[in-house]
Structure formats: structure tokens, C-alpha cells
Amino acid sequence: MKKEEINSVQLWLPFEKILENGIIKLKDNTYIKIIKINPINYNLKSELEKEAIINSYKLFLRTCHFNFQILIQSSKEDLSKHISNLKNQFNLEEKNIQEITKKYIEYIKKLNHSKKSSSKNFYIILKNSDKNQEENYAIEDLNEKYFKIKEAIARCGNIAKDVNQKEEIKNILYSFLDVRMNINDNINQ
């Protein structure tokens, strides 16, 4: 009898390793860098500010002469802790505040129940596609692209943060894989 070989998850993941500077080396000898974007609230801006932001964004797209991917990750928020904290404070409040708190708790429960409460994370993924390039040149190329994006995004009012800690990168990668696995599970049911 032949012994059955057990394949690990690592075999089908495209990642080879996460370097100390946060850049990810893929199995095909290309490299990627993850940038987290802290966005502004566009809806709270005046019409003049919105126009300036759009023009800055157009300039950003025109000046980046390289491929990148924009990812938006939505995740449902569990508001049960928030509701619990509100209930704990309820008895300490005055009568008129208790009525407002009671209505607010009902509103939060409704949001939580209907799964309409969510948060969003925004990322830009840079990739160095030259498979023949040495690692240090690929890293330099990705860092140059990062600084160009950081500067252009800042003109739009957003903040670009270099994701360079291994644990943070692992959490981001896991969150995308976990979402895809849950989607596949729901499709197959």
C-alpha cells in the first residue's frame, strides 16, 4: 500500500515568505507590498473641497505609471459589547437621558440584527512583476512606488501607511483568505 501524502495549506498559497521590511515574496519570484489607506470622509466636505479632492485623485492616477490594485475590505461589526456598556450605564443616568439611551439601544440592536453595521479597510497592493530582478532591486522599486503613492494620496487628504510588521501582514492576508473561505462555504451549501 502507498502511504497517502497529506498536503498542507502552505502548498497552495502563493506566498513564499514575508521579508523583514514587510514585503512579501511570492513563489513565482515576484514581490508585493501592502499599503493601508486611512481615508477622509468625503461626504463631510464642501463642494469646493470635493472638487479639489477629485482633481488630486485624477492627478494621482495620472502620475502612477505602474500597476496597482485597490482593495476594500468590509467586515460586519458585532455591537453586543457596545450595547452591554450602554445597558450598564443606563441605571446611572437621569430619567430623560434613560429614555434617549433606551431608544438608542433599540436602534443599535436593530442595526446589529440586520447586519448593517460594518467597518471598511482600504488597501493598495503594489507588485513588482519582474521575475528576473534581484531581491534588493525589487524592494527598492516597491519602496519608490510606495513613496509616490503616499505623496499623491496625501494630496487627496488621505494617509497612506506602510504595512511592514509581519504580524499585521499575516492578519491582513488571513482576513482576506478567511472571507473567501466563508464565501466559498456559503456557495457550496
N, C-alpha and C positions, 0 to 999 in steps of 0.2 A: 504494500500500500504506500502511496505517495503522501507525504505529510503536506497538509494544506497550508499555504503561506497566507499569513494574515497581513493585510495591507493597513498601514496607518494613515491617518488623515493627512499627515505631512507629505505623503507621496503625491497627492493630487492638488495640494496648494501650490500656487505659482511662486511662492516666496522661498528664497534660499536662506537669507539671513537679514537681520536688522543691524546696520553698522552703528558704531558709537555716536555718530553725528545725526542719527535718526533717519538716514537714507536707507531705503530698502533695496536689497539686491534681489532680483528675480532669477529664477532658474535659467532663463534664456539669456543671461548675462546683460540685461538691461537694468536700469536703476530708476526708482521713483522717489519722490519727495512729497510729503503731505503738508499742506498749509491750511491752518484753521482760520476762518474769517469771522470776526465779530462785527456783525452788520449794524448799520444805523437803522432807525425806524423811519423809513422813507415817508410813510403816511403822516407823520407829525411835522413834516417840513412844509414851508411856504411854497407857493408856486415858483417863485424865483429860485429858491434853493433846490427844488426838484429839477428844474431845468439845468442848473449848474451841475447837479449830480449826474444827470443823464449825459450831458456833454463830457464830463470827466470819464464816465463809463465808456462812451464811444472812443475816447482817446486811449483808454486802457486797452480796448480790443484792437485798435489800430496799431498800437506800439508793441504789442506782444506778437512777434513774428515766429511763434513756436506753438506747438500743440499743447493744450492743457485740458483738463476735464474739471467741470464744476459739479460737485455732488452736494445734494441737500438731503439731510437725514432727519426724518420726523420720528419722534418717539412719543408714545402716549404717556402722559403723566399720571401717576397714582396720587390722588389728592387726599387719601384717607388720613395721613398724618396731619395735614393742614386742617382737616375737619375736626380731628381729635383735639388739636390745640385750641381751636375755636370753642369747642364744647367745654374744655377745661376752664377757659376764661369767662364763659357765659355767666356763671353764678357770681363772679366778682364785679360784674358790670351793673350800671344803673338800669332801671326798668325800660326807659326809652331806647337805650343802647342795646338791651337784650332783644328787643323786638327787631331792630335792624340786623343784629347778629343772627337771629333765628332765620330771617329771610335770606341772608347771605349764605348761611349753611345749607339751606334748601337749594339755592341756586348752584352752589358748588357740588352738592350731591347729584343734582341733575346733570351737570357738566361731566362729572366723573362717571356717572352711569351710562351716559350716551357716548362716552369715549371721545368727546370733542375737545378735551384738554390735551394739548401737546406742546412739545418744545421742538425747536429745529436747530440743527447744527449745520454749518456751511463749511465746505472744504474745497480747496483747489488741489488737484493732483497733477504734478509735473512728472514727465517721463523723459529719460534720456534713452533714445532708441538705438543709438549706435552700439551694436553688439561687439564691435571690434575695439572700442575705445577703452583705454586703461581706466581703472577704478578712480584714481585721483583726478583725471580729466573729466570724467563723468560727474563726480562730486562737485568739481569747480563749476561745470556747466549748469548743474541744477541750482547751485547757490546763486549764480548770476541771475538766472531766471527768477528765483525767489525774490531777490532784492528789486528786480524790475517790477514784479507784481506787487510787492509790498509798497513801493513808492506810488504806483498807479492806483492801487486800491485806497491808499491814504488820501489821495486827491478826491476820491468819491466820499470820503468821510468814514470809511471802514478801517478796521485794524486787522492786519494780516499777522498771524503768529506762526513762527516756525515750530512745527511739531517735531521735537528732537529727542524726547525721552522715550526709551524703549517701552516702558510700561504703558504710556499714553498711546503709543503707536499700536501696541498689541490690543489695547481696549478698543481703539477705533476699528482696527481690522476685524476683531471679534464681533463688534456691534453690527458691521455690515454682513458678515457671514451668518450671524445669528438671525438677522432679519430675513435673509434669503432662505435660510433653512426653514424658518417658520412659514414663509410664503409657500415654499415647496411642499411642506407638510399639509398646509391648508388646501393646496391644489389637488394633492393626491388623495384627500379624504372624500 
